[in-house]
Amino acid sequence: MKRLVMLGLALFLSIGLTACAPKEKKTYVIGISQPFMGHPIRKAGQILIDAWAKEHPEVTVYVTDGQLNAQKQIADIEDLMVKQVDILLVAAHQSATLVGVLREVKAAGIPILPFDRVLTDASVQVGSVINDEFTGGQMCGELMIQAIGTGDIAVLEGPAGNTGAILRYNGFLNAIAGKGINIVTSQVANFQRVQAVDIFENILQANPTIKAVFAQNDEMALGVIQVLEAAGRTDILVVGYDGQKDAMEAVIAGKMFGTVRKVIEFPAALDMALEYLETGKLVDPNVFLAPIKITKDNASQYYDPNAVF
């Protein structure tokens, strides 16, 4: 009888100790596929990613750089699969090229959360954190109307097949439709400042009477401004997109008429990724971040001299 009591007491203590022992925190691995880490907005995003990772030691975060190359981004995603990430966050360089590999990711049981740019095949995703690029493009069109009223303009586009660039352009076209603004040329400069300089030099030579330029990002807009300054042209107005720091400075200085400020998707995208990993669902699966129209009148409200972006 005494032996039975002792065994029962031991079992009770064992259960009690087990119940009182703290649960070990689960660890996760998040993969982030970026299209190009050389852009100021990606560098700023990395600072936010690093800060978030420090606050979440239970999470390992891998970030890859697609280097503006569709095949490189595909290879990056395949490598993240090999690393057995628990969830994939992706900003597509050229969304259509990723359809196949992202379907493989989904088939492997890895949830996908696009950020910044929409996917061609949205069926693979569990949610998204996307800037409202169409509305942002409309704002650029409104800025253009405000800047020149009517007249001939040139457009510099982002990479072919880039969903963000397409949505910005469609929003812009929607805003200027029937307003007397004529696009005399629209050329791809791949969101790159150096390419914009080369391309716009030729555009200006061929179309010296244009009244303005819409550049689908600020890097290209700043390239346009460089050409205009070299040519001594102060009569051609420039509208950009992104709201990066040196573009804000250009707006404040009167070198750029306006831009549209986008919101960096971090840490929101990482918070959503962790929420999904911990609960298997998202309370708000599709988040659209509202862009902000920037002119000389309000640029100082959003300008931060210490910002990376």
C-alpha positions in Angstrom: 0.0 0.0 0.0 2.9 2.3 0.9 4.5 1.6 -2.4 1.3 2.5 -4.3 1.1 5.8 -2.5 4.7 6.7 -3.2 4.2 5.8 -6.9 1.1 8.0 -7.1 2.9 10.8 -5.4 5.8 10.6 -7.9 3.3 10.5 -10.8 1.5 13.6 -9.4 4.8 15.5 -9.0 5.9 14.5 -12.5 2.6 15.8 -14.0 2.8 19.0 -11.9 6.4 19.7 -13.0 5.5 19.1 -16.6 2.5 21.4 -16.4 4.4 24.1 -14.8 7.5 23.9 -17.1 7.6 26.9 -19.5 6.8 26.0 -23.1 9.8 26.3 -25.5 9.2 29.1 -28.0 8.9 27.8 -31.5 11.4 29.0 -34.1 10.7 30.0 -37.6 12.5 30.7 -40.9 11.3 33.5 -43.1 12.6 34.0 -46.7 12.4 37.3 -48.4 12.9 37.5 -52.2 13.7 41.1 -53.2 14.0 42.2 -56.9 17.0 44.6 -56.4 18.7 45.6 -53.2 20.5 48.6 -54.9 17.4 50.8 -54.7 17.1 53.3 -51.8 13.7 51.9 -50.8 15.1 48.4 -50.6 18.0 49.6 -48.4 15.6 51.3 -46.1 13.5 48.2 -46.0 16.5 46.2 -45.0 17.1 48.4 -42.0 13.5 47.8 -40.9 13.9 44.0 -41.5 17.1 44.0 -39.4 15.4 45.9 -36.6 12.4 43.6 -36.6 14.7 40.5 -36.6 16.5 41.8 -33.5 13.1 42.0 -31.7 12.2 38.5 -32.8 15.2 36.2 -32.0 13.1 33.2 -32.5 12.9 34.0 -36.3 15.7 33.6 -38.8 15.3 35.9 -41.8 17.0 35.3 -45.2 16.9 38.1 -47.8 17.9 37.6 -51.4 18.7 40.1 -54.2 17.3 39.4 -57.6 19.6 42.1 -59.2 16.8 43.1 -61.6 17.1 39.7 -63.3 14.1 37.4 -63.6 16.2 34.2 -63.7 18.2 35.3 -60.7 15.1 35.8 -58.7 13.8 32.4 -59.7 17.1 30.9 -58.6 16.9 32.8 -55.3 13.4 31.5 -54.6 14.6 27.9 -55.3 17.5 28.4 -52.9 15.1 29.6 -50.2 13.1 26.4 -50.7 16.3 24.4 -50.2 16.8 26.4 -47.0 13.4 25.1 -45.9 11.8 28.5 -45.1 8.5 28.4 -43.3 7.0 31.2 -45.4 8.1 33.2 -48.5 7.7 37.0 -48.8 8.3 38.1 -52.4 8.4 41.4 -54.4 8.4 40.3 -58.0 10.7 41.9 -60.5 8.7 40.5 -63.4 5.6 38.8 -61.9 4.7 36.6 -64.9 8.2 35.0 -64.9 7.6 33.8 -61.3 4.3 31.9 -61.9 6.0 28.5 -62.3 8.4 28.7 -59.3 5.8 30.1 -57.0 3.4 27.3 -57.8 6.2 24.9 -56.9 6.6 26.8 -53.6 2.9 26.4 -52.8 3.0 22.8 -53.8 5.8 22.3 -51.3 3.5 23.6 -48.5 5.3 26.9 -48.1 2.8 29.8 -47.7 3.5 32.9 -49.9 3.0 36.5 -49.0 3.7 39.1 -51.8 4.6 42.6 -50.8 5.0 45.8 -52.7 3.9 44.3 -56.0 0.9 42.1 -57.0 1.4 38.6 -58.4 0.2 37.5 -61.8 -1.2 34.3 -60.2 -2.8 35.5 -56.9 -4.0 31.9 -56.2 -0.7 31.0 -54.7 -0.7 33.6 -51.9 -2.2 33.5 -48.4 -2.3 37.3 -48.2 -0.5 40.4 -49.4 0.9 43.8 -48.3 0.7 46.0 -51.4 1.0 49.7 -52.1 -2.0 51.0 -53.9 -0.1 51.7 -57.1 -3.1 52.4 -59.3 -4.2 55.2 -57.0 -0.7 56.4 -56.8 -0.5 56.6 -60.5 -3.8 58.6 -60.5 -2.2 61.0 -58.1 0.7 61.4 -60.5 -1.7 62.2 -63.3 -3.4 64.8 -61.1 0.0 66.3 -60.3 0.7 66.5 -64.1 -2.6 68.3 -64.7 -1.8 70.7 -61.9 1.7 71.3 -63.3 1.0 72.0 -67.0 -2.7 71.9 -67.6 -2.4 70.6 -71.1 0.4 69.8 -73.5 3.0 67.3 -74.7 4.8 65.1 -72.2 7.3 62.2 -72.1 7.1 59.1 -69.9 9.8 56.9 -68.5 8.7 53.5 -67.6 9.8 50.8 -65.1 10.8 47.3 -66.2 8.6 45.5 -68.8 6.2 43.2 -67.0 6.6 44.9 -63.7 3.2 44.9 -62.1 3.9 48.1 -60.0 5.0 50.0 -63.1 1.9 48.8 -65.0 -0.5 49.8 -62.3 1.2 53.2 -61.9 0.9 53.8 -65.7 -2.7 52.7 -65.8 -3.6 55.0 -62.9 -1.8 57.9 -64.6 -3.6 57.3 -67.9 -6.9 57.1 -66.2 -6.3 60.5 -64.5 -5.2 62.4 -67.7 -7.8 60.8 -70.0 -9.6 63.6 -71.9 -7.6 66.3 -70.1 -5.5 67.5 -73.1 -2.2 65.9 -72.1 -0.5 64.1 -75.0 2.2 61.5 -74.4 4.6 61.9 -77.4 6.9 59.1 -76.3 7.1 56.5 -73.5 10.3 54.5 -73.0 11.6 51.9 -70.6 14.4 53.0 -68.3 14.0 50.1 -65.8 13.6 52.3 -62.7 17.4 53.1 -63.0 18.8 56.7 -62.8 21.8 56.0 -65.1 19.6 54.5 -67.8 17.1 57.4 -67.4 20.0 59.9 -68.1 21.0 58.1 -71.3 17.4 57.6 -72.6 16.1 61.1 -71.7 19.0 62.8 -73.4 17.8 61.2 -76.6 14.2 62.0 -75.8 14.9 65.7 -75.2 16.9 66.0 -78.4 14.0 64.5 -80.4 11.2 66.2 -78.5 12.6 69.6 -77.4 9.1 71.2 -76.9 7.7 68.8 -74.4 6.3 70.5 -71.3 6.8 67.8 -68.7 8.0 64.3 -67.9 6.3 61.6 -65.8 8.9 59.2 -64.5 7.4 56.1 -62.9 9.9 56.2 -60.0 12.1 58.9 -58.4 15.4 57.4 -59.5 14.4 58.0 -63.1 13.0 61.4 -62.3 16.3 62.4 -60.7 18.1 61.2 -63.9 15.7 63.4 -65.9 16.5 66.4 -63.7 20.2 65.8 -64.2 19.8 66.0 -68.0 17.6 69.1 -67.7 20.1 70.9 -65.5 22.9 70.1 -67.9 20.8 71.4 -70.8 19.9 74.6 -68.9 16.2 73.7 -69.3 14.1 75.0 -66.4 10.8 75.0 -68.4 10.2 71.3 -68.3 8.5 70.0 -65.2 9.0 66.5 -63.6 6.7 64.3 -61.7 8.1 61.2 -60.0 7.0 58.4 -57.7 8.3 56.9 -54.5 8.9 59.9 -52.3 12.6 59.0 -51.6 14.7 61.5 -49.7 16.7 63.1 -52.5 13.5 63.4 -54.5 11.8 65.2 -51.6 14.8 67.5 -51.5 14.3 68.1 -55.2 10.6 69.0 -54.7 11.5 71.4 -51.8 14.2 73.0 -54.0 11.7 73.4 -56.9 13.6 71.1 -59.2 10.8 68.5 -59.3 7.2 69.5 -59.4 5.9 66.6 -57.3 6.1 62.9 -56.4 3.9 60.3 -54.8 5.3 58.8 -51.6 4.9 55.1 -51.1 4.9 53.3 -47.8 7.6 50.7 -47.1 5.9 47.4 -46.4 8.1 46.5 -43.5 7.7 45.7 -40.7 4.0 45.1 -41.6 4.8 42.2 -44.0 7.0 40.5 -41.3 4.2 40.9 -38.7 1.8 39.3 -41.1 4.2 36.5 -41.9 4.6 35.7 -38.2 0.9 35.9 -37.5 0.3 33.3 -40.2 3.0 31.0 -39.0 1.7 31.1 -35.4 -2.1 30.9 -36.2 -2.4 29.5 -39.7 -4.5 32.5 -40.8 -4.5 36.2 -41.2 -7.1 38.5 -39.6 -6.7 41.0 -42.5 -5.1 39.0 -45.4 -5.0 41.8 -48.0 -3.5 45.1 -46.9 -3.3 48.1 -49.2 -1.0 50.9 -48.2 -2.3 54.4 -49.1 0.1 56.6 -51.2 0.7 60.3 -50.4 0.7 63.1 -52.9 3.7 65.3 -52.4 4.3 68.9 -53.7 6.3 71.8 -52.5 3.4 72.7 -50.2 3.6 69.6 -48.0 7.0 68.1 -48.7 8.6 69.4 -45.6 6.0 67.5 -43.5 7.3 64.2 -44.8 11.0 65.0 -45.3 13.5 63.4 -42.9 17.1 64.5 -43.4 18.3 61.4 -41.5 16.2 58.9 -43.5 17.9 56.3 -45.7 14.9 56.5 -48.1 
